Amino acid sequence: MPDLLVRGIDPEVFDHMRRTAEAQGKSLAQTAREALDEKFKPAKTREEVWAEIDRLRERIGPVPGDSTEVIRKARDRGWDCR
C-alpha cells in the first residue's frame, strides 16, 4: 500500500485532527486516511447508490402507513422520487 508524507500542514488543522482522533480513540494516521477517503474516493454510480438503498430497505423492512402524500409533496418541490 502506498504511503504519503504531507509537509506544511496548518498547525490549527493538525491540532484539530489530532484532538478528533484522540476523542474517537483512533490514531492520527487512521483519521487522516478516513479524511482522504471521504474527500477523494470515487463517486458511486447511480446503480451502486440504488443497490445500497435496496439493502437498507431490506434491513429496515416494511414501514407502516401511506407515503403517497409525502411523495406528492416531494415531487411538487421538484425532488426526484424515483
N, CA, C and O atoms as CSV, one atom per row, in Angstrom:
chain,resi,resn,atom,element,x,y,z
A,1,MET,N,N,0.850,-1.174,0.000
A,1,MET,CA,C,0.000,0.000,0.000
A,1,MET,C,C,0.897,1.239,0.000
A,1,MET,O,O,1.896,1.271,0.719
A,2,PRO,N,N,0.562,2.248,-0.785
A,2,PRO,CA,C,1.400,3.447,-0.859
A,2,PRO,C,C,1.341,4.273,0.427
A,2,PRO,O,O,0.372,4.217,1.184
A,3,ASP,N,N,2.407,5.037,0.645
A,3,ASP,CA,C,2.479,5.968,1.769
A,3,ASP,C,C,2.484,7.392,1.228
A,3,ASP,O,O,2.826,7.630,0.069
A,4,LEU,N,N,2.103,8.325,2.079
A,4,LEU,CA,C,2.071,9.726,1.695
A,4,LEU,C,C,2.611,10.551,2.850
A,4,LEU,O,O,2.123,10.440,3.975
A,5,LEU,N,N,3.613,11.377,2.582
A,5,LEU,CA,C,4.158,12.300,3.571
A,5,LEU,C,C,3.678,13.694,3.205
A,5,LEU,O,O,3.892,14.156,2.084
A,6,VAL,N,N,3.028,14.363,4.152
A,6,VAL,CA,C,2.486,15.697,3.891
A,6,VAL,C,C,3.206,16.683,4.796
A,6,VAL,O,O,3.148,16.572,6.021
A,7,ARG,N,N,3.881,17.643,4.191
A,7,ARG,CA,C,4.588,18.679,4.949
A,7,ARG,C,C,3.795,19.975,4.907
A,7,ARG,O,O,2.979,20.192,4.012
A,8,GLY,N,N,4.046,20.825,5.882
A,8,GLY,CA,C,3.455,22.162,5.865
A,8,GLY,C,C,1.982,22.209,6.207
A,8,GLY,O,O,1.265,23.077,5.709
A,9,ILE,N,N,1.512,21.298,7.045
A,9,ILE,CA,C,0.104,21.309,7.453
A,9,ILE,C,C,-0.110,22.475,8.416
A,9,ILE,O,O,0.708,22.712,9.305
A,10,ASP,N,N,-1.189,23.184,8.240
A,10,ASP,CA,C,-1.545,24.277,9.135
A,10,ASP,C,C,-1.611,23.724,10.566
A,10,ASP,O,O,-2.305,22.736,10.802
A,11,PRO,N,N,-0.907,24.335,11.517
A,11,PRO,CA,C,-0.892,23.824,12.891
A,11,PRO,C,C,-2.280,23.698,13.517
A,11,PRO,O,O,-2.526,22.772,14.290
A,12,GLU,N,N,-3.190,24.618,13.191
A,12,GLU,CA,C,-4.549,24.521,13.738
A,12,GLU,C,C,-5.276,23.300,13.183
A,12,GLU,O,O,-5.979,22.606,13.917
A,13,VAL,N,N,-5.108,23.040,11.898
A,13,VAL,CA,C,-5.732,21.868,11.272
A,13,VAL,C,C,-5.162,20.595,11.888
A,13,VAL,O,O,-5.902,19.672,12.227
A,14,PHE,N,N,-3.840,20.558,12.027
A,14,PHE,CA,C,-3.188,19.384,12.610
A,14,PHE,C,C,-3.679,19.145,14.033
A,14,PHE,O,O,-3.999,18.014,14.397
A,15,ASP,N,N,-3.741,20.201,14.836
A,15,ASP,CA,C,-4.175,20.055,16.227
A,15,ASP,C,C,-5.623,19.582,16.297
A,15,ASP,O,O,-5.966,18.732,17.118
A,16,HIS,N,N,-6.468,20.138,15.433
A,16,HIS,CA,C,-7.879,19.711,15.407
A,16,HIS,C,C,-7.990,18.243,15.008
A,16,HIS,O,O,-8.768,17.494,15.599
A,17,MET,N,N,-7.224,17.835,14.018
A,17,MET,CA,C,-7.252,16.435,13.581
A,17,MET,C,C,-6.747,15.518,14.699
A,17,MET,O,O,-7.311,14.449,14.934
A,18,ARG,N,N,-5.693,15.938,15.379
A,18,ARG,CA,C,-5.126,15.134,16.461
A,18,ARG,C,C,-6.142,14.979,17.596
A,18,ARG,O,O,-6.328,13.884,18.128
A,19,ARG,N,N,-6.802,16.097,17.963
A,19,ARG,CA,C,-7.803,16.031,19.037
A,19,ARG,C,C,-9.007,15.183,18.629
A,19,ARG,O,O,-9.557,14.444,19.445
A,20,THR,N,N,-9.406,15.293,17.377
A,20,THR,CA,C,-10.526,14.474,16.881
A,20,THR,C,C,-10.168,12.993,16.935
A,20,THR,O,O,-10.970,12.174,17.384
A,21,ALA,N,N,-8.982,12.654,16.482
A,21,ALA,CA,C,-8.529,11.260,16.513
A,21,ALA,C,C,-8.521,10.735,17.947
A,21,ALA,O,O,-8.986,9.628,18.218
A,22,GLU,N,N,-7.991,11.536,18.848
A,22,GLU,CA,C,-7.919,11.137,20.253
A,22,GLU,C,C,-9.314,10.916,20.834
A,22,GLU,O,O,-9.554,9.931,21.533
A,23,ALA,N,N,-10.231,11.838,20.540
A,23,ALA,CA,C,-11.596,11.738,21.060
A,23,ALA,C,C,-12.311,10.503,20.534
A,23,ALA,O,O,-13.165,9.940,21.219
A,24,GLN,N,N,-11.967,10.077,19.319
A,24,GLN,CA,C,-12.608,8.907,18.709
A,24,GLN,C,C,-11.844,7.619,18.996
A,24,GLN,O,O,-12.246,6.543,18.552
A,25,GLY,N,N,-10.749,7.726,19.733
A,25,GLY,CA,C,-9.958,6.537,20.062
A,25,GLY,C,C,-9.251,5.952,18.851
A,25,GLY,O,O,-9.038,4.743,18.768
A,26,LYS,N,N,-8.889,6.821,17.910
A,26,LYS,CA,C,-8.227,6.379,16.688
A,26,LYS,C,C,-6.845,7.007,16.611
A,26,LYS,O,O,-6.547,7.984,17.297
A,27,SER,N,N,-6.019,6.430,15.768
A,27,SER,CA,C,-4.708,7.025,15.531
A,27,SER,C,C,-4.868,8.220,14.600
A,27,SER,O,O,-5.851,8.334,13.868
A,28,LEU,N,N,-3.886,9.100,14.644
A,28,LEU,CA,C,-3.876,10.247,13.743
A,28,LEU,C,C,-3.821,9.771,12.299
A,28,LEU,O,O,-4.479,10.341,11.429
A,29,ALA,N,N,-3.034,8.721,12.042
A,29,ALA,CA,C,-2.923,8.179,10.686
A,29,ALA,C,C,-4.271,7.662,10.186
A,29,ALA,O,O,-4.640,7.902,9.036
A,30,GLN,N,N,-5.008,6.953,11.045
A,30,GLN,CA,C,-6.313,6.425,10.648
A,30,GLN,C,C,-7.285,7.569,10.350
A,30,GLN,O,O,-8.042,7.513,9.380
A,31,THR,N,N,-7.258,8.594,11.183
A,31,THR,CA,C,-8.127,9.749,10.968
A,31,THR,C,C,-7.792,10.439,9.652
A,31,THR,O,O,-8.693,10.852,8.922
A,32,ALA,N,N,-6.516,10.566,9.345
A,32,ALA,CA,C,-6.103,11.181,8.079
A,32,ALA,C,C,-6.540,10.323,6.896
A,32,ALA,O,O,-7.017,10.852,5.892
A,33,ARG,N,N,-6.379,8.986,7.007
A,33,ARG,CA,C,-6.820,8.089,5.923
A,33,ARG,C,C,-8.316,8.226,5.680
A,33,ARG,O,O,-8.760,8.283,4.533
A,34,GLU,N,N,-9.096,8.280,6.761
A,34,GLU,CA,C,-10.546,8.409,6.615
A,34,GLU,C,C,-10.918,9.740,5.958
A,34,GLU,O,O,-11.826,9.790,5.129
A,35,ALA,N,N,-10.219,10.818,6.328
A,35,ALA,CA,C,-10.490,12.122,5.723
A,35,ALA,C,C,-10.163,12.100,4.237
A,35,ALA,O,O,-10.914,12.645,3.429
A,36,LEU,N,N,-9.053,11.479,3.873
A,36,LEU,CA,C,-8.678,11.382,2.460
A,36,LEU,C,C,-9.675,10.518,1.694
A,36,LEU,O,O,-10.065,10.853,0.575
A,37,ASP,N,N,-10.084,9.404,2.302
A,37,ASP,CA,C,-11.079,8.540,1.656
A,37,ASP,C,C,-12.369,9.305,1.393
A,37,ASP,O,O,-12.938,9.230,0.304
A,38,GLU,N,N,-12.824,10.040,2.402
A,38,GLU,CA,C,-14.076,10.767,2.268
A,38,GLU,C,C,-13.994,11.828,1.167
A,38,GLU,O,O,-14.952,12.038,0.424
A,39,LYS,N,N,-12.861,12.480,1.072
A,39,LYS,CA,C,-12.701,13.570,0.108
A,39,LYS,C,C,-12.440,13.076,-1.311
A,39,LYS,O,O,-12.934,13.669,-2.270
A,40,PHE,N,N,-11.666,11.993,-1.459
A,40,PHE,CA,C,-11.178,11.622,-2.791
A,40,PHE,C,C,-11.644,10.273,-3.309
A,40,PHE,O,O,-11.287,9.897,-4.425
A,41,LYS,N,N,-12.426,9.533,-2.541
A,41,LYS,CA,C,-12.927,8.256,-3.035
A,41,LYS,C,C,-13.838,8.528,-4.233
A,41,LYS,O,O,-14.662,9.442,-4.189
A,42,PRO,N,N,-13.693,7.744,-5.299
A,42,PRO,CA,C,-14.544,7.975,-6.480
A,42,PRO,C,C,-16.031,7.900,-6.122
A,42,PRO,O,O,-16.446,7.096,-5.288
A,43,ALA,N,N,-16.806,8.744,-6.765
A,43,ALA,CA,C,-18.242,8.769,-6.515
A,43,ALA,C,C,-18.873,7.449,-6.948
A,43,ALA,O,O,-18.440,6.820,-7.914
A,44,LYS,N,N,-19.887,7.053,-6.221
A,44,LYS,CA,C,-20.596,5.833,-6.573
A,44,LYS,C,C,-21.473,6.082,-7.789
A,44,LYS,O,O,-21.966,7.188,-8.010
A,45,THR,N,N,-21.652,5.033,-8.564
A,45,THR,CA,C,-22.549,5.141,-9.710
A,45,THR,C,C,-23.994,5.150,-9.210
A,45,THR,O,O,-24.272,4.778,-8.070
A,46,ARG,N,N,-24.890,5.573,-10.065
A,46,ARG,CA,C,-26.316,5.580,-9.722
A,46,ARG,C,C,-26.784,4.185,-9.318
A,46,ARG,O,O,-27.558,4.027,-8.374
A,47,GLU,N,N,-26.304,3.180,-10.042
A,47,GLU,CA,C,-26.695,1.802,-9.749
A,47,GLU,C,C,-26.189,1.365,-8.372
A,47,GLU,O,O,-26.895,0.671,-7.642
A,48,GLU,N,N,-24.963,1.771,-8.020
A,48,GLU,CA,C,-24.414,1.417,-6.711
A,48,GLU,C,C,-25.206,2.082,-5.588
A,48,GLU,O,O,-25.443,1.477,-4.542
A,49,VAL,N,N,-25.610,3.320,-5.811
A,49,VAL,CA,C,-26.393,4.031,-4.800
A,49,VAL,C,C,-27.739,3.339,-4.600
A,49,VAL,O,O,-28.163,3.125,-3.465
A,50,TRP,N,N,-28.411,2.991,-5.692
A,50,TRP,CA,C,-29.711,2.317,-5.568
A,50,TRP,C,C,-29.568,0.934,-4.953
A,50,TRP,O,O,-30.445,0.502,-4.204
A,51,ALA,N,N,-28.480,0.230,-5.253
A,51,ALA,CA,C,-28.250,-1.082,-4.634
A,51,ALA,C,C,-28.084,-0.920,-3.123
A,51,ALA,O,O,-28.584,-1.734,-2.346
A,52,GLU,N,N,-27.383,0.128,-2.717
A,52,GLU,CA,C,-27.215,0.404,-1.288
A,52,GLU,C,C,-28.558,0.739,-0.631
A,52,GLU,O,O,-28.840,0.298,0.483
A,53,ILE,N,N,-29.370,1.512,-1.323
A,53,ILE,CA,C,-30.701,1.853,-0.817
A,53,ILE,C,C,-31.547,0.598,-0.679
A,53,ILE,O,O,-32.249,0.431,0.318
A,54,ASP,N,N,-31.487,-0.287,-1.672
A,54,ASP,CA,C,-32.252,-1.535,-1.608
A,54,ASP,C,C,-31.821,-2.391,-0.421
A,54,ASP,O,O,-32.662,-2.993,0.246
A,55,ARG,N,N,-30.505,-2.451,-0.153
A,55,ARG,CA,C,-30.015,-3.214,1.003
A,55,ARG,C,C,-30.550,-2.615,2.302
A,55,ARG,O,O,-30.922,-3.346,3.220
A,56,LEU,N,N,-30.588,-1.294,2.377
A,56,LEU,CA,C,-31.112,-0.618,3.558
A,56,LEU,C,C,-32.598,-0.917,3.730
A,56,LEU,O,O,-33.059,-1.177,4.841
A,57,ARG,N,N,-33.345,-0.877,2.629
A,57,ARG,CA,C,-34.779,-1.184,2.693
A,57,ARG,C,C,-35.012,-2.597,3.208
A,57,ARG,O,O,-35.926,-2.831,3.999
A,58,GLU,N,N,-34.184,-3.542,2.760
A,58,GLU,CA,C,-34.319,-4.926,3.221
A,58,GLU,C,C,-34.061,-5.020,4.716
A,58,GLU,O,O,-34.750,-5.747,5.433
A,59,ARG,N,N,-33.056,-4.274,5.180
A,59,ARG,CA,C,-32.724,-4.301,6.601
A,59,ARG,C,C,-33.821,-3.681,7.448
A,59,ARG,O,O,-34.126,-4.186,8.529
A,60,ILE,N,N,-34.418,-2.594,6.975
A,60,ILE,CA,C,-35.451,-1.888,7.736
A,60,ILE,C,C,-36.769,-2.655,7.707
A,60,ILE,O,O,-37.475,-2.733,8.713
A,61,GLY,N,N,-37.088,-3.210,6.566
A,61,GLY,CA,C,-38.361,-3.905,6.426
A,61,GLY,C,C,-39.479,-2.932,6.073
A,61,GLY,O,O,-39.230,-1.749,5.840
A,62,PRO,N,N,-40.711,-3.434,6.035
A,62,PRO,CA,C,-41.839,-2.591,5.659
A,62,PRO,C,C,-42.060,-1.460,6.674
A,62,PRO,O,O,-41.903,-1.645,7.881
A,63,VAL,N,N,-42.421,-0.310,6.157
A,63,VAL,CA,C,-42.718,0.844,7.009
A,63,VAL,C,C,-44.224,1.052,6.970
A,63,VAL,O,O,-44.809,1.147,5.891
A,64,PRO,N,N,-44.854,1.122,8.131
A,64,PRO,CA,C,-46.311,1.261,8.152
A,64,PRO,C,C,-46.750,2.633,7.670
A,64,PRO,O,O,-46.004,3.608,7.770
A,65,GLY,N,N,-47.956,2.699,7.152
A,65,GLY,CA,C,-48.526,3.973,6.732
A,65,GLY,C,C,-48.520,4.136,5.230
A,65,GLY,O,O,-48.005,3.300,4.488
A,66,ASP,N,N,-49.109,5.238,4.806
A,66,ASP,CA,C,-49.224,5.545,3.387
A,66,ASP,C,C,-48.316,6.725,3.063
A,66,ASP,O,O,-48.492,7.812,3.614
A,67,SER,N,N,-47.356,6.524,2.182
A,67,SER,CA,C,-46.389,7.566,1.852
A,67,SER,C,C,-46.823,8.415,0.652
A,67,SER,O,O,-46.064,9.274,0.202
A,68,THR,N,N,-48.006,8.190,0.140
A,68,THR,CA,C,-48.461,8.884,-1.061
A,68,THR,C,C,-48.386,10.401,-0.916
A,68,THR,O,O,-47.885,11.084,-1.810
A,69,GLU,N,N,-48.875,10.929,0.193
A,69,GLU,CA,C,-48.892,12.378,0.406
A,69,GLU,C,C,-47.473,12.930,0.503
A,69,GLU,O,O,-47.188,14.002,-0.031
A,70,VAL,N,N,-46.588,12.212,1.175
A,70,VAL,CA,C,-45.191,12.648,1.310
A,70,VAL,C,C,-44.525,12.706,-0.064
A,70,VAL,O,O,-43.807,13.658,-0.368
A,71,ILE,N,N,-44.758,11.697,-0.886
A,71,ILE,CA,C,-44.170,11.653,-2.225
A,71,ILE,C,C,-44.725,12.781,-3.094
A,71,ILE,O,O,-43.978,13.411,-3.841
A,72,ARG,N,N,-46.015,13.035,-3.002
A,72,ARG,CA,C,-46.612,14.126,-3.785
A,72,ARG,C,C,-45.977,15.471,-3.422
A,72,ARG,O,O,-45.641,16.260,-4.304
A,73,LYS,N,N,-45.815,15.727,-2.128
A,73,LYS,CA,C,-45.199,16.987,-1.688
A,73,LYS,C,C,-43.761,17.091,-2.185
A,73,LYS,O,O,-43.320,18.159,-2.609
A,74,ALA,N,N,-43.033,15.980,-2.131
A,74,ALA,CA,C,-41.643,15.984,-2.594
A,74,ALA,C,C,-41.581,16.267,-4.093
A,74,ALA,O,O,-40.738,17.040,-4.548
A,75,ARG,N,N,-42.461,15.652,-4.846
A,75,ARG,CA,C,-42.486,15.895,-6.295
A,75,ARG,C,C,-42.861,17.331,-6.607
A,75,ARG,O,O,-42.319,17.931,-7.536
A,76,ASP,N,N,-43.798,17.892,-5.828
A,76,ASP,CA,C,-44.194,19.292,-6.025
A,76,ASP,C,C,-43.018,20.227,-5.787
A,76,ASP,O,O,-42.955,21.310,-6.368
A,77,ARG,N,N,-42.087,19.812,-4.937
A,77,ARG,CA,C,-40.893,20.623,-4.657
A,77,ARG,C,C,-39.784,20.378,-5.687
A,77,ARG,O,O,-38.726,21.004,-5.628
A,78,GLY,N,N,-40.035,19.468,-6.624
A,78,GLY,CA,C,-39.052,19.206,-7.672
A,78,GLY,C,C,-38.068,18.113,-7.344
A,78,GLY,O,O,-37.069,17.961,-8.047
A,79,TRP,N,N,-38.313,17.341,-6.295
A,79,TRP,CA,C,-37.415,16.250,-5.925
A,79,TRP,C,C,-37.628,15.057,-6.837
A,79,TRP,O,O,-38.751,14.800,-7.270
A,80,ASP,N,N,-36.575,14.333,-7.130
A,80,ASP,CA,C,-36.671,13.113,-7.924
A,80,ASP,C,C,-36.999,11.965,-6.974
A,80,ASP,O,O,-36.152,11.546,-6.185
A,81,CYS,N,N,-38.213,11.463,-7.049
A,81,CYS,CA,C,-38.686,10.435,-6.119
A,81,CYS,C,C,-38.645,9.025,-6.689
A,81,CYS,O,O,-39.311,8.124,-6.179
A,82,ARG,N,N,-37.870,8.836,-7.740
A,82,ARG,CA,C,-37.816,7.507,-8.325
A,82,ARG,C,C,-37.014,6.565,-7.494
A,82,ARG,O,O,-36.869,5.396,-7.851
